[in-house]
Amino acid sequence: MRRALMALMGTAAGTVLLVGAKAGFSSPSSDQAMQPQSANSPAPGASSSAADALPPGAGAGASPPPGTTPAPGTTKTTAATQPAGTKTTAPAGRPATTTPTRRSTLKDGTFNGNPIYVEYGNVELSIVVSGGKITDVKVLDSPSDHSRSVQINNSALPKLRAEALAAQSATIDTVSGATATSSGYRASLQSAIDRAYQA
């Protein structure tokens, strides 16, 4: 009676361990120790599958050896890889741009302005810079084909010169009755000032 009870308890314990092993509650090492020999090795004459050929400890997430295919129902986990032939590059930076340097003060010397065509002829000036300041404005060309143009310019040009020396720039007012000459005077003066800054 006692032997029968011990055999029954041993069978029950073996069944519990076997069910626990199948359900994943015990470690692989204890499963191998507690499972009968027939569970670990195939029956004589039975063909072994690729899963049986795996080394102990290789589970469903492990990669099979080269040349074998995973057993049905198992999943293969692989790390994400970059497609072959692709190349990762950093975004290209903006090209360096260079701007022409401009002086903060006028360079000393004499600088000619551009000839500016107005209604009755060209207006062209030159400036004289000394100590970083415009000290003189000379008229190189002005409308002189008509006596009326000469008369207007004889009155307007001295006024425009005085304003330019006072302003030290081409921001000067138009002389009444000499709109065309005043416009050409400002444009030629500005180009001469630009050359003095860039020299």
C-alpha positions in Angstrom: 0.0 0.0 0.0 2.8 2.4 0.9 4.7 1.6 -2.2 1.6 2.2 -4.3 1.1 5.5 -2.6 4.8 6.5 -3.2 4.5 5.5 -6.9 1.3 7.5 -7.3 2.9 10.6 -5.7 6.0 10.2 -7.9 3.8 10.0 -11.0 1.9 13.1 -9.9 5.1 15.0 -9.2 6.5 14.0 -12.6 3.3 15.1 -14.3 3.3 18.5 -12.6 6.9 19.1 -13.6 6.2 18.0 -17.1 3.2 20.3 -17.4 5.1 23.2 -15.9 8.0 22.6 -18.3 5.6 22.7 -21.3 4.0 25.9 -19.9 7.3 27.6 -19.4 7.3 27.8 -15.6 10.7 26.0 -15.1 14.1 26.7 -16.4 15.4 24.8 -19.5 18.1 23.0 -17.3 15.5 21.7 -14.9 13.3 20.6 -17.8 16.1 18.5 -19.3 16.9 17.0 -15.9 13.3 16.1 -15.1 12.2 14.9 -18.6 12.4 11.3 -19.4 15.1 10.2 -21.9 12.5 9.5 -24.5 11.4 13.2 -24.5 15.0 14.5 -25.3 15.9 12.1 -28.0 13.8 10.9 -31.0 12.4 7.4 -31.1 14.5 5.0 -33.1 13.8 5.2 -36.8 12.1 8.7 -36.5 13.5 11.5 -38.7 14.8 14.5 -36.8 13.6 18.0 -37.8 15.7 21.1 -38.1 14.4 22.2 -34.7 15.8 19.0 -33.1 19.2 19.7 -34.7 19.6 23.0 -32.9 22.0 23.0 -29.9 20.6 23.0 -26.4 19.4 26.5 -25.3 18.6 27.6 -28.8 15.0 28.8 -28.6 12.4 30.2 -30.9 14.1 33.6 -31.1 17.6 32.3 -32.1 18.8 32.1 -35.6 19.2 28.6 -37.1 22.6 27.4 -38.3 23.5 28.2 -41.9 21.8 25.9 -44.4 18.8 25.1 -42.2 15.3 26.6 -42.2 13.4 27.5 -39.1 10.8 25.0 -38.0 7.1 25.9 -38.6 5.6 28.1 -36.0 9.0 29.7 -35.0 9.8 33.3 -35.6 13.1 34.7 -36.6 14.2 38.0 -35.0 16.7 40.1 -37.0 18.1 43.5 -36.4 17.0 46.2 -38.7 19.6 46.8 -41.3 20.1 49.5 -43.9 19.4 48.5 -47.5 22.5 47.7 -49.4 23.8 50.4 -51.7 22.4 53.3 -49.7 24.7 56.0 -48.4 23.9 58.4 -45.5 25.4 61.8 -45.9 25.1 64.9 -43.8 23.2 67.8 -45.4 25.4 70.1 -47.4 26.2 73.4 -45.8 25.6 76.7 -47.4 28.4 78.0 -49.6 30.4 80.8 -48.1 29.6 84.1 -49.7 32.0 87.0 -49.9 30.9 90.6 -50.1 33.1 93.4 -51.3 34.6 95.3 -48.3 33.6 99.0 -47.9 35.6 101.5 -46.0 34.0 103.2 -43.1 35.5 106.6 -44.1 36.3 108.2 -47.5 39.8 107.7 -48.7 41.8 110.8 -49.4 42.2 111.7 -53.1 40.3 112.8 -56.2 37.5 110.6 -57.5 35.6 111.0 -60.7 31.9 110.3 -60.9 30.0 108.6 -63.7 28.8 110.9 -66.6 25.0 111.1 -66.3 23.0 112.0 -69.3 20.1 114.5 -68.6 17.7 116.2 -71.0 20.2 118.7 -72.5 23.5 116.9 -72.1 25.8 115.1 -69.6 26.6 116.0 -66.0 29.9 114.7 -64.7 31.6 115.6 -61.4 34.8 114.8 -59.4 35.3 115.1 -55.7 38.4 115.9 -53.7 38.6 114.2 -50.3 41.0 115.3 -47.6 41.0 114.0 -44.0 38.1 111.7 -44.8 35.9 114.6 -45.9 34.8 116.1 -49.2 36.6 119.4 -49.5 35.7 120.2 -53.1 33.3 119.2 -55.9 34.4 120.0 -59.4 32.1 120.0 -62.5 33.8 118.1 -65.4 30.9 118.4 -67.8 27.4 120.0 -67.8 24.8 120.9 -70.5 26.2 123.8 -72.5 24.7 123.4 -76.0 22.0 126.1 -75.5 22.5 129.5 -74.0 19.5 128.8 -71.6 21.2 125.7 -70.3 24.4 127.6 -69.6 22.4 130.3 -67.8 20.6 127.8 -65.6 23.8 125.9 -64.8 25.7 129.1 -63.9 23.0 129.7 -61.2 22.3 126.1 -60.1 25.8 124.4 -60.0 27.3 126.7 -57.3 24.2 126.0 -55.1 24.5 122.3 -55.6 28.2 122.3 -54.7 27.5 124.2 -51.5 24.8 121.7 -50.5 27.1 118.7 -51.2 29.9 120.1 -49.1 27.5 120.9 -46.3 25.8 117.4 -46.4 29.0 115.4 -47.1 26.7 113.2 -49.2 24.6 113.2 -52.4 21.4 113.8 -50.3 20.9 117.3 -51.6 17.8 119.3 -52.7 16.8 120.0 -56.2 17.5 123.6 -57.3 14.3 125.3 -58.6 14.4 125.7 -62.4 17.2 123.1 -62.7 15.5 119.8 -62.1 17.4 117.9 -64.8 20.8 119.3 -63.8 20.1 118.6 -60.1 19.2 115.0 -60.8 22.4 114.3 -62.9 24.5 116.2 -60.3 23.2 113.9 -57.5 23.8 110.7 -59.5 27.3 111.6 -60.6 28.2 112.8 -57.0 27.0 109.5 -55.5 29.1 107.4 -57.9 32.2 109.5 -57.0 31.5 109.0 -53.3 31.1 105.3 -53.8 34.5 105.1 -55.4 36.1 107.0 -52.5 34.6 104.4 -50.0 35.7 101.4 -52.1 39.2 102.7 -52.8 
